[in-house]
Structures are given as C-alpha cells and as structure tokens.
Amino acid sequence: MKLLKKAAAMVLAATSVFTCASCGENTAYVMDVADFDVRAGIYLYYATSAYGEAVQVLREGGEEFTGAAESKDFKKILDKADIDQITANEWIQNKAEEYCKTFVAIEKEFDALDLKLTGEQLAAAENSAKTSMSYYGDFFNSAGIGEQSVKDIILNSYKQDAIWEAYYAVDGIKGIQEQELYDNYKENHFRFKYIEMPLKDGEGNLLKADGKKQIEEMANDYLKRLSKKTKSEAELMNEFDFLIEEHENYVTSLSNAAVTTTDENGSTITTETTAKLTTDKNGSTGTTAGEEDETTTADTTTATTTTAAAADEETEETTVSVTTETTDTTTTTTTTTATSYDTFNEKVYAVSTTASEKENDKADTTTTEPSYTPCEKVYNWASDESTPLLKPELIKDEECYYIVVKMDLEERMTSDDLWNESTQDSTLSSMYYQEFLDMINDMAKNLPSTRNQAAFRRYKVLDIDYIGYQQALMNSYTSMYGGY
C-alpha cells in the first residue's frame, strides 16, 4: 500500500507560524527519542497537525468558535479550553510528541530490517519536497519548517510502506499467503445482476395500485422468460441483458409519452399518456404508447440504446462503517475473458460491517450509514449465503421492483479480472493494515523520550497562525488548480 499521497497531503497541510521567544542552537532539536534527535522542523510540522486536530475535537464537542476571524481569536479560545481533562496547549504538545515518536519508530525499524529505498523513491521525495517549498516556502520558513524536514517526512512515509511490505506482503515476515487473501475476498464479497423497474410514470410520479400491478405483471413475465433460459449461465445472462435493455426502452417510452403543451392563457398542460402492456405471438411482453390527446402530437418512438454494446462492467464496494476511515471504492474495468462480462447492472460488493458488529465497539465511535445500490433489500438478499445461484427472483421495494440473480463470484476471480494485483493489495490492507498501524504505535509507545524544555518554551503551539495557514492553503490550491 502506498502512502505517498497521504504524506504529501500532510506536508502541504502542515504549515504554521510560531512566535519565537528566543533563538539559539540549543533549540535546533526539540526532543531525544531513543537516542534519536528530533529536529525542530519535524516537531513543528506535527504540532501544526495536532493544532488542527484540537480545533476539530473542540468543534465536535460543541465549540463553535463564534467570532473567531483571526488567529489570535482561535488562540484565545484554545487557551481556555480543555481536551481529555488537560489544557489544549498540553494536548497539542503531547499529540505532537506522539507523532514524533512514531516518526522515530519507523526510522529505527526501517534500519533494523536493513531496508533500502529505491533511487526512484529518493528522487520522488526530493521532487515532492521542492514542489512543496515552491508553493509553501515562505509559510514553511516563517514557521521554522525547512525543506530538509519536509523531505524527511516524505521519506518517512516511504519507509513506512517498506516496513509494511516487509511484514505483511505475501511470504513476508508475518507469513501471509495468497490463498488466505483469496479465501477472505471470496467469503466477504458477492456478485449479482439486476433489472431495475421503477414504480413511477413518465413524469416521475409514483404509480397508483393499477400501475404497480402492471409493473408486477411485467416483472412476472420477465421471470417466466428467464426461466426458459436455463441451459447455461451464458444463455441466462444474455436474456438478462436483453431484458435490461428492453425495460430501459420501456421507461424511455413512458418519458416520451408524457406530453407537455400550453393552454390559451399560456399555462402549462401536461397530458399523461401511459404505456400499455401487450404480448406477442410467443407470449412475450411488449409496450405500446397510449392514445394521443387530440390537441397534441406525441412522439412515442422508442429510443434506441447502445448500452449492451458499450457499457462497462462495474465493480463496486458498499460504504462500510468503520472507526478510523470510511472507504467507498468504485472501480471500472473491461474484461475480455472467454465468458463475456462487458455487461451492465452487474455488481460485486463487499459484505458490510455495522458498528454494532465490530469488536471493541466504543460508545463514542463515529459511524457512517452504509449506502446501497440498488437498494438495501437487494443487498440483503444477495449477501445472504443461503440465496441460490442463477435463480432469478423478484424483490419489491417501495419505489422500485427488481429482478435479481446471484452469480458465482469465484468464476471471475482470475488474474485478468477480479483477482488482480490491485484487489490483492486492497484485500491485504483491509485484513491487516490496522494491525500493522497498531504494531507501529506499540513500537513508538515503548520508545523513551526526553523533551528539550528550552525548545518547548520557544515554540509556543498556541501561537500557530491558523487563519494564515488556511489562507496559504487556499492560495496554493488556486495556483495549482485555478481555483474552486
């Protein structure tokens, strides 16, 4: 897992201005951590990050920072505030010290494992540091954060990546095997396909009882047609794709049949024209536009879609409630395997984990409600282990009916499809990255540290120019991307 983007973001964000009570070489290093001298610039970087966290914690606790228009206003509020039963000033200092100890733990473990960075990584860190200084140099310099400190922080992130790989890569120190990752992915993901049948008319209004009955009849007809295509999965999927496109055309015809005109006073008149179900000589359902109003001309031509030929297959994961991070990843791929997967409305989802199911659940844990595509009922049906494969079913939701079919996930778990390097990396990360971070944190906690009190007196964390930092960040964003 690569953390350069995260590190770069932290570097760009960690800029602040400190009041200097006195200057001298005795404050060039802020603390000693296990015989490693932590340079002032690195401490100032982490202190700025901790300041931002303090502001966020206070906001979440109800502090609105009313009237705080300048940095001195934020200082005044933080000077009187407590966080976790200590002053905000102490909290920021302690948090910055924790980050410095983690920095040192990574440096020491990297050396202990005799790891090396590549020339490409060294060059990338050099370029990233120079780029950061080109945008933030004045601000960094006034804050006491030099280019070397910026570069060292970026290099530290590369070293963290290297340690992660050494321990948790396949056949690494932890002995992780690819089969373990494969089994975990297979057990925690599922694959399904669906036909979406909205219970709405051409204007987007919910249908009455008769209209819902009509859609249900259509859905049952679809199920009947699908039941005749059971010779092979390919035959069933081809029919499924055909019905998806057919129903999309039907929905399009409803929209085209809702005709809008104006009366003699210029007021809008909308004439609802419903589509009626018909059956062909084979008993298959079709649609015809309703009769036109005498005063209007309705274009009831069914739109031709090219979805089946052009739509890419989608691979998605649901939003999962977690303590530290919420991930919602959507990947689009096109495959050319023997079995065709360049279809639409096919989903591969990760099983969602709610906060109540998580181990060591804490009362103050912030969670995010999962979002479901196409709906929660379909998700629950598809994620149920007892749901049979290749047996289409009708699921009724409040505003939509769905014809759904669950398919074999493992069929697609090949190196040129789902089970590619990216999937393996993300599976490894989801299984072990928190464990890895806990390991690094434990290493850091066990390192002895001694503060340079003169340096702590010199760099007053409550004097951070919080407003100046935000303005500099906005200006740099405008310079790089041309504004919002």
C-alpha positions in Angstrom: 0.0 0.0 0.0 1.4 3.3 -1.0 1.2 6.2 1.4 2.9 8.9 -0.6 -0.3 10.7 -1.4 -1.2 10.8 2.3 2.2 12.0 3.2 2.2 14.7 0.6 -1.2 15.9 1.8 0.1 16.1 5.3 3.1 18.0 4.2 1.0 20.5 2.4 -1.3 20.9 5.3 1.3 21.2 8.0 2.2 24.8 7.8 2.0 27.3 10.6 3.7 30.4 12.1 5.1 30.2 15.6 6.3 33.0 18.0 9.9 32.7 18.8 10.8 33.6 22.4 14.5 33.2 21.9 16.8 31.8 19.2 19.8 29.6 19.6 21.3 26.3 18.6 20.1 24.7 21.9 16.6 24.6 20.4 17.5 23.1 17.0 16.4 19.7 18.3 13.1 19.5 20.3 13.4 16.1 21.9 15.5 13.0 22.2 13.7 9.7 21.3 15.7 6.6 22.0 19.0 8.5 21.2 17.4 10.0 18.0 17.4 13.8 18.0 14.1 15.1 16.6 14.7 18.3 14.6 12.6 21.3 15.4 11.1 21.4 11.9 9.7 17.9 12.2 8.2 18.7 15.6 6.7 22.0 14.3 5.1 20.1 11.4 3.5 17.6 13.7 2.5 20.4 16.2 0.6 22.1 13.4 -1.2 18.9 12.5 -2.1 18.5 16.2 -3.4 22.1 16.4 -5.8 21.4 13.6 -6.9 18.2 15.3 -7.5 20.1 18.5 -9.8 22.6 16.7 -11.7 19.7 15.2 -12.1 18.0 18.6 -13.4 21.1 20.1 -15.9 21.7 17.2 -17.2 18.2 17.7 -17.6 18.9 21.4 -19.8 21.9 20.7 -17.3 24.8 20.4 -18.5 26.9 17.5 -15.6 29.4 17.5 -18.1 32.2 17.3 -16.4 35.4 16.2 -13.1 33.7 15.5 -11.9 35.7 12.5 -8.2 35.9 13.2 -5.6 33.5 14.6 -5.5 35.4 17.9 -9.2 34.6 18.3 -8.5 30.9 18.0 -5.6 31.2 20.4 -7.8 32.9 23.0 -10.4 30.1 22.8 -7.8 27.3 22.9 -6.0 29.0 25.8 -9.1 28.5 27.9 -10.1 25.1 26.6 -9.5 21.6 28.0 -9.3 18.4 25.9 -9.3 15.0 27.6 -9.0 16.7 31.0 -5.8 18.6 30.2 -5.3 22.0 28.6 -5.5 22.3 24.9 -1.9 23.6 24.9 -0.7 20.4 26.7 -2.9 18.2 24.4 -1.3 19.7 21.3 2.2 19.3 22.7 1.5 15.7 23.7 0.0 14.8 20.4 3.0 16.3 18.5 5.3 14.2 20.7 3.4 11.1 19.9 3.8 11.8 16.2 7.5 12.4 16.6 7.9 9.1 18.4 6.1 7.3 15.6 8.4 9.0 13.1 11.4 7.7 15.1 9.9 4.2 15.4 9.6 4.0 11.7 13.1 5.2 11.2 14.5 2.7 13.6 12.5 -0.3 12.4 13.5 0.5 8.8 17.1 0.4 9.8 16.7 -2.7 11.9 15.2 -4.6 9.0 18.1 -3.4 6.8 15.7 -2.0 4.2 16.6 0.4 1.4 14.7 2.9 -0.6 15.0 2.8 -4.4 16.6 5.6 -6.4 13.2 6.3 -7.8 11.7 6.8 -4.3 14.6 9.1 -3.3 14.2 11.2 -6.4 10.4 11.4 -5.9 10.8 12.5 -2.3 13.3 15.2 -3.4 11.0 16.5 -6.1 8.0 16.4 -3.7 9.9 18.5 -1.1 10.9 21.0 -3.7 7.4 21.3 -5.0 6.1 21.8 -1.5 8.6 24.6 -0.9 7.7 26.3 -4.2 4.1 26.6 -3.0 4.6 26.9 0.8 8.2 28.0 1.2 7.5 31.4 2.7 5.0 29.9 5.1 7.2 27.0 6.0 10.2 29.2 6.6 8.3 31.6 8.9 7.0 28.5 10.8 10.5 27.1 11.2 9.9 24.1 8.9 12.8 23.8 6.5 13.0 21.9 3.2 15.0 19.1 4.8 12.3 18.4 7.4 9.7 18.3 4.6 11.8 15.8 2.7 12.4 13.7 5.8 8.7 13.5 6.5 8.0 12.3 2.9 10.9 9.8 3.1 9.5 8.5 6.4 6.2 7.6 4.6 8.2 5.6 2.0 9.9 3.8 4.9 6.6 3.0 6.5 5.5 1.5 3.2 8.6 -0.6 3.1 8.1 -1.9 6.6 4.5 -2.8 5.7 5.7 -4.8 2.7 8.4 -6.5 4.7 6.0 -7.7 7.4 2.7 -8.2 5.5 3.5 -8.9 1.8 2.9 -12.4 0.7 5.7 -14.6 2.1 6.9 -11.7 4.3 7.8 -11.8 8.0 4.2 -12.5 9.0 4.0 -15.4 6.6 0.9 -14.2 4.8 -0.1 -16.5 1.9 -2.1 -15.5 -1.2 -4.6 -18.3 -0.6 -5.6 -16.6 2.7 -6.3 -13.4 0.9 -8.2 -15.2 -1.9 -10.4 -17.0 0.7 -11.1 -13.8 2.6 -12.2 -12.0 -0.5 -14.4 -14.8 -1.7 -16.0 -15.1 1.7 -16.7 -11.4 2.1 -17.9 -10.5 -1.4 -20.8 -11.4 -3.6 -21.9 -10.9 -7.2 -25.3 -10.2 -8.6 -27.2 -8.7 -11.5 -30.5 -6.9 -11.6 -33.2 -5.4 -13.7 -34.5 -2.1 -12.3 -38.2 -1.5 -12.7 -39.2 1.9 -11.2 -42.7 2.3 -9.9 -43.1 5.7 -11.5 -44.8 7.2 -14.5 -43.1 9.2 -17.3 -43.1 12.4 -15.1 -41.5 10.7 -12.1 -44.7 10.3 -10.0 -45.3 7.2 -8.0 -47.8 4.8 -9.6 -51.2 4.1 -8.2 -52.3 0.5 -7.4 -53.2 -0.3 -11.1 -49.9 1.0 -12.3 -48.0 -1.1 -9.7 -50.0 -4.1 -10.7 -49.0 -3.6 -14.4 -45.3 -3.4 -13.4 -45.6 -6.6 -11.3 -47.2 -8.4 -14.3 -44.3 -7.3 -16.4 -41.9 -8.5 -13.8 -43.5 -11.9 -13.6 -43.4 -12.1 -17.4 -39.7 -11.4 -17.2 -39.2 -14.2 -14.7 -41.1 -16.5 -16.9 -38.9 -15.7 -19.9 -35.8 -16.1 -17.8 -36.9 -19.5 -16.6 -36.8 -20.7 -20.2 -33.1 -19.8 -20.5 -31.6 -22.3 -18.1 -29.4 -24.4 -20.5 -26.3 -22.4 -19.5 -25.3 -19.4 -17.5 -24.3 -17.6 -20.7 -27.8 -18.1 -22.1 -29.4 -16.8 -18.9 -27.1 -13.7 -18.8 -27.8 -12.9 -22.5 -31.5 -13.0 -21.8 -31.0 -10.9 -18.7 -29.1 -8.2 -20.7 -31.8 -8.3 -23.4 -34.5 -7.7 -20.7 -32.5 -4.9 -19.1 -32.3 -3.1 -22.4 -35.9 -3.8 -23.2 -37.1 -2.3 -19.9 -34.9 0.7 -20.3 -36.6 1.3 -23.7 -39.9 0.9 -22.0 -39.1 3.5 -19.4 -37.9 5.8 -22.2 -41.2 5.4 -24.0 -43.0 6.5 -20.8 -41.0 9.7 -20.7 -41.6 10.4 -24.3 -45.3 9.8 -23.8 -45.7 12.5 -21.2 -46.6 15.4 -23.5 -46.5 19.0 -22.4 -48.5 21.8 -24.1 -49.8 25.2 -23.1 -53.4 26.4 -23.0 -54.8 29.7 -24.4 -53.6 31.6 -21.3 -50.0 30.3 -21.7 -50.4 27.9 -18.7 -48.7 24.5 -18.9 -50.8 21.5 -19.6 -49.3 18.0 -19.1 -51.2 15.2 -20.7 -50.3 11.9 -19.1 -50.0 9.1 -21.7 -49.5 5.7 -20.2 -47.8 2.8 -22.0 -49.9 -0.4 -22.2 -48.7 -3.9 -22.0 -49.1 -6.2 -25.0 -47.9 -9.7 -25.8 -46.6 -11.0 -29.0 -47.5 -14.4 -30.5 -44.9 -16.0 -28.3 -46.4 -14.6 -25.1 -43.6 -12.1 -24.6 -44.5 -8.7 -23.1 -44.1 -5.6 -25.2 -45.3 -2.0 -24.8 -47.4 0.4 -26.9 -47.8 4.1 -26.3 -51.3 5.2 -25.1 -53.6 7.2 -27.3 -52.6 10.8 -28.0 -54.6 13.8 -26.9 -56.4 15.5 -29.8 -54.6 18.8 -29.2 -51.1 17.4 -29.1 -48.7 15.4 -31.1 -46.8 12.8 -29.1 -43.5 11.4 -30.2 -43.8 7.8 -29.0 -40.8 6.5 -30.9 -38.9 4.2 -28.6 -35.3 5.4 -28.1 -32.6 3.1 -29.3 -30.0 2.3 -26.7 -26.5 1.0 -27.1 -25.9 0.1 -23.6 -25.3 -3.6 -24.1 -22.6 -2.9 -26.6 -20.9 0.0 -24.9 -21.4 -0.2 -21.1 -18.5 -1.2 -19.0 -18.9 -3.8 -16.2 -18.9 -2.2 -12.8 -17.2 -3.4 -9.7 -18.2 -1.6 -6.5 -18.0 -1.9 -2.7 -20.5 -0.7 -0.3 -19.7 2.1 2.2 -18.7 0.4 5.4 -19.0 1.8 8.9 -15.5 2.0 10.4 -13.8 3.8 13.3 -10.9 5.5 11.6 -11.7 5.7 7.9 -14.7 5.3 5.6 -13.9 3.8 2.2 -16.2 3.9 -0.8 -14.3 2.5 -3.7 -15.6 2.2 -7.2 -13.5 0.6 -9.9 -14.5 0.3 -13.5 -12.9 -2.5 -15.6 -13.4 -4.0 -19.0 -12.6 -7.7 -19.4 -12.0 -9.9 -22.5 -12.1 -13.3 -20.9 -13.8 -16.3 -22.5 -17.0 -15.6 -20.7 -18.2 -12.1 -21.6 -18.6 -9.7 -18.6 -18.9 -6.4 -20.6 -22.5 -6.3 -19.3 -24.4 -3.7 -17.3 -26.1 -3.7 -13.9 -23.7 -6.4 -12.6 -22.3 -5.6 -9.2 -19.6 -7.1 -6.9 -20.0 -5.9 -3.3 -18.2 -6.3 -0.1 -20.2 -7.5 2.9 -20.9 -4.5 5.0 -20.0 -4.5 8.7 -22.0 -2.3 11.1 -20.6 -0.6 14.1 -22.5 -2.9 16.5 -20.9 -6.0 14.9 -17.3 -4.6 15.3 -15.1 -5.9 18.1 -14.3 -3.5 20.9 -17.1 -1.2 19.8 -16.9 2.1 21.7 -19.8 4.4 22.6 -18.0 7.4 21.1 -17.3 5.8 17.8 -18.4 7.8 14.8 -20.0 5.7 12.1 -21.4 6.3 8.7 -24.5 4.5 7.5 -23.9 2.3 4.5 -25.4 3.3 1.2 -26.8 0.5 -1.1 -27.0 0.1 -4.8 -29.6 -0.5 -6.0 -31.3 -0.8 -2.5 -30.9 -2.4 0.9 -33.4 -5.2 0.2 -31.4 -6.3 -2.8 -28.2 -6.1 -0.8 -29.6 -8.2 2.0 -30.9 -10.8 -0.5 -27.7 -11.0 -2.4 -25.4 -11.1 0.7 -27.4 -14.0 2.2 -25.3 -17.1 2.0 -28.5 -19.2 1.5 -29.5 -17.4 -1.6 -29.2 -19.9 -4.5 -27.1 -19.0 -7.6 -28.6 -18.4 -11.0 -32.2 -18.4 -9.8 -33.9 -15.0 -10.7 -36.2 -13.6 -8.1 -38.5 -10.5 -7.8 -37.7 -8.1 -4.9 -40.2 -5.4 -4.2 -39.0 -2.1 -2.8 -41.2 1.0 -2.1 -40.4 2.8 -5.3 -39.0 0.1 -7.5 -39.2 -3.6 -8.3 -36.0 -5.6 -9.1 -35.5 -8.8 -10.9 -32.3 -10.1 -9.4 -30.0 -13.0 -9.9 -27.0 -14.1 -7.8 -23.9 -15.4 -9.6 -20.8 -17.3 -8.8 -18.1 -14.9 -7.6 -15.2 -17.3 -7.9 -15.9 -17.7 -11.6 -14.5 -14.2 -12.1 -11.6 -14.4 -9.6 -8.8 -14.7 -12.2 -5.7 -12.6 -12.5 -7.0 -10.8 -15.6 -10.3 -10.0 -13.9 -11.3 -9.6 -10.3 -8.3 -11.2 -8.6 -5.7 -8.8 -9.9 -2.8 -7.2 -8.1 -4.9 -4.2 -7.0 -7.6 -6.4 -5.5 -5.0 -8.5 -3.7 -3.4 -5.3 -2.3 -6.7 -3.9 -1.1 -7.6 -7.3 0.5 -4.3 -7.4 2.3 -4.8 -3.9 3.5 -8.4 -4.5 4.7 -7.2 -7.6 6.6 -4.0 -6.4 8.2 -3.3 -2.7 7.9 -4.9 -1.7 11.2 -2.9 -4.5 12.8 0.2 -3.0 11.2 -0.5 0.5 12.5 -1.1 -0.9 16.0 2.3 -2.6 15.8 4.0 0.7 14.8 2.1 2.6 17.5 3.2 0.0 20.1 6.8 0.4 18.9 6.5 4.1 19.3 5.0 4.0 22.8 7.8 1.9 24.1 10.5 4.3 23.0 11.9 6.5 25.8 11.8 10.2 25.1 13.1 13.4 26.7 11.9 16.8 25.9 14.2 19.8 25.3 12.4 22.2 27.6 14.0 25.2 26.1 12.7 24.2 22.7 9.2 23.6 24.1 9.2 27.1 25.6 10.4 28.6 22.4 7.9 27.0 20.1 4.5 28.1 21.5 2.0 25.9 19.9 -1.0 28.2 20.7 0.7 30.9 18.5 0.1 28.9 15.4 -1.3 31.3 12.7 -4.3 29.1 12.0 -6.0 31.7 9.7 -2.8 32.3 7.9 -2.4 28.6 7.3 -5.8 28.3 5.7 -5.3 31.3 3.5 -1.9 29.9 2.3 -3.6 26.6 1.6 -6.3 28.3 -0.4 -3.8 30.4 -2.4 -1.7 27.3 -3.2 -4.8 25.4 -4.3 -5.7 28.3 -6.6 -2.2 28.4 -8.0 -2.2 24.7 -8.7 -5.7 24.1 -9.9 -7.0 27.5 -10.9 -9.5 27.9 -8.1 -12.5 26.0 -7.0 
